[in-house]
Amino acid sequence: MSTFPNGNPWFAHVTPNPRAKLRLFCFPHAGGGASTFRNWSSGLPPFVEIWPIQPPGRETRMLETPFTQLMQLAQAIEQVIRPHFDRPFAFFGHSMGARVCFEVARLLRQHGGPQPVGLFISADRAPQLSNPNALIHALPKDEFIAELRRLNGTPESVLQCAELMKLLLPLLRADLTLIETYVYQPQAPLDCPISAVGGLQDPEASREELETWREQTLGSFTLRMFPGDHFFLASSKEAVLAALSQDLEQFVSQTQGPCTDVP
């Protein structure tokens, strides 16, 4: 059964796993929430415990004000996850979530905290690259919705529902403001390995833009591409989880030995 650990609204759809050797914190895309990762446990090894992050302004926190500055969100998440490092952990972030989890990892290093055993980057160009796209967060409503339709992450039935869009537009604008006003600050590469995944038909994060994440780690780097657009996580879910499982197995074996003893 899903719970909020310690009653904390930042964590939703968490299913406690007492056998877990590793905790995977999952960071959602713009406009998305923790439910994106709700069914991931069944597709990952039994030694993994999924902890989806639920930022304000969405799903179970719909009435709260969303963040509009990426570093403020990253700082808040760093503080809220610090008490939950009682076992090795990794980060997975899709699109906006990839950039956020990257900055959380850098904040942990800056503050002398533990580092993730692995960083999983999905559908996000490397942070040192400039954004070639026109800014859309401040567009008039009709133009803004047209851009959402182009990105293909919001169902058409939702885009055409005035009541739903009245609820969602403030969050979507806030999240896109967060992304489009982000300013990368150069630092030394992270020590943890980075695994990047992308969609072959994704116009927002090409193979070349994902490949440049290699510069952000002193550890190993892996890039895998899957069929699909910016939201290939849905269309290629089984293949993505299989690849993620393979990397998690390797990361845990490097820190704790083989995982074959998990019942």
N, C-alpha and C positions, 0 to 999 in steps of 0.2 A: 504494500500500500504506500502511495506517495505521501510524503510528509514535508514539513518545514523543520529541518534540524534545529533544535533548541528554539523553536518558534520563530526562526529568522526568515522574514519574507524574501530575502535575497536568494534563497535556495528553494526552488520548487521542483516537483516531480522527482524527488530523490527517493530511491528505494534502498534502504540500508542493506548492506551486504557484509555480514560479519566475517566472511571468508576473504574479503578483498585484500589484495596486496598493494593496490594502487588506486588512487582517487583521480578521476578525470573531471576537471572543471570545464564546462562547456559554455561558450560565450555566443549569444545569438546575433543574427544579422539585423540591419536596420529595419525597424518595424516588427521584428520577430521577438519571441519570448522563449521561456524555458521549455514550452511544450514541443518545440522543434526537436528536442532530444528525448522526449518522453519514452519512446519505445526502443531506444538504442541498446539497452542492457541485453536484450535477447539476441542481438547481433554481435556482441563483444564477449571476450573470454570471461569466465566466472571469477577471475581474480581482479576484475575491474569494477569499481563503484562509480556510477555516473552522478555528478553534481552539477546540474544545469544552473546557470546564473540567471536571475530574474531582476533586471534593472527596473527602476521606477517607470511608471507610465504605460505599462503593458500588462495584459492578461490579469493575473491576480493582484496587480498593483496599478490598475488602470486609472484610479483616481489620484495617484501621486504625480507630481510634476517631473517630467523626464529631464535628464541632463542635456545640455547643449554644448558642453565643452568636454572633449575626449579625455583630457588629462584629469579633470575633476572626477569623471566617472571612474577612470583607472585608479585614482587615489582612494576613492570610496570602496572599490572592490578589493584593493590590496588590504585595507583595514578589516573588511568583513571576512575574508578568507584566512587571515593569519592564524586564528585559533584552530584551524582544521588541517594542520600540517602534521598530524600524528602518524602519517604514513607517507611514502613517496607519492608524488602527484605529477600530473601532466596537464597541459592546457590545450583545448581545441577551440578555435574561433573561426566562424564563417563570416566573410566579408567585413562589415564593421567590427564584428566580434574578434576577428583575427588581429586587427590593429589594436583593439583594446587589450587583448590578452598579451600581446607583445609588450605593450607599455607597462602592464602589471608586472611582467617578468623583470623588466628593467628597473621598476621601482623597488621590487623585492631585493634585487642586487644592490641597488643604491643604499638601501636601508639595512643591509647586512642580513637579510632573510635568506631562507633556503631557496634554491632554484628548482624549477620543474625538471623532471628527468627527460622531458621532451616537449617541444612546442609544435602543435599542428596548425598549420595555416591553410585556410580554405578560401579560394575565390577573392583574393586581395592582392593587388600589386604591392611590391616591396615599398616600405614607408619612405625610403630615400628618393623615390621617383616622384616627379611632379604629376599632378592630376591633369590629364589632357582634356578632360570633359568640361563642358560649360557648367557653371554652378546652377543648381536647380532649387535649392532649399527656399529661396525667396520668390520663386515664380508665382504669378497669379494662379488661382485655384485650378482653372481649366488646363493651363499649360503644365502645371505641376502634376495633375492626374494623368495627362498624356505621357509624361516622362515615366511615371509609375507603371503605366501600361507597357511602355517600351522595355522596361527592366524585367517585366514578366514575373515579378515576385508577389504580386497581389492578384488574387482571383478576379476575373471579370465581373462575377456576381457581386463581389464586394465593392469594386470600383463603381458599379452602377447603383449601389444602394446608398441613398443620400444620408440615411440615419447612421449607417456604419461608418461612412466616410467622415461624417461630422465628428465621430469619436476618434477615428484613426488619424486624421490629417494633422492634428497638433503633434502627435507622437512621431509621425513620419517626417514632418518638417524639423522637429527637434533632432532626430537621429541624423538626418542629412546635413543639418547645420553642424553637428558634432563632427561628421566626416569631412565636410568641405572646408571647415575652418581649422582643421588639425595642421599643426606646424611641426615637422620632424626636426628633432634636435640630435645631431650626430653624437654617438657614444661608441665605446668599444663594443665589438660583437659579443653576443651572449656565449656562454660556455656550453649550454645545452644543445643537443641536436635539434634540427628543424626539419619537419616533413611537410611539404607543401602539396596541396591537391587543387586541381582546377578543372573547369569544364572546357571541352574542346571547342564549343561554340559560344563561349562566354566573351562578349565584347568588352567587359569591364576589367578582366584580368587575363591577359594572354599568357601563353607559355613563357615568352621572353620576360614578361613582367613578374611572373612567379619565380622564374629562375634566379632573378636578382636578389631574392631572399637569401641566397647562398652567402652573400656578403655580411649577413647579420649573425652568423654563428662561427665559432671556432671549432665546433663539433662537426658531426656528419650532416650532410644535407641530402634529402631525397625529394624528387619531384615526380608526381604521377598525374596523368591527365585522364579524364573520364568523359564519355559521351554526355552531352547536355550543355545548357547555357549557364547563366549565373547561379541558378538554383539546381544544379546537377545533384546536390545532396539528396533530393527527392527522387529524381529519375534514375540515379545510379547508386542508390543507398546501399544495396547489398555488397556491391564491389568496393565502395568506399569503406564500409565497416570491415570488410575482409582485409583491406590494406592497413587500416588503422589497427586491427587486431595483431597483425604481423609485427608492426612497429612496437606496439605496447608490449608484446611478448619479449621482444629483444631488449627494450629499455628495462623491464623488470628483471630479466635474467642478468643484466649487467650490474644491477644494484643489489639483488637479493638471491641470485642463483635461479636455476630453472623453475618454471611454474608448474611442472607436471605433478607436483605433490598436492595441488589444490584439488579437493574432492569434488 
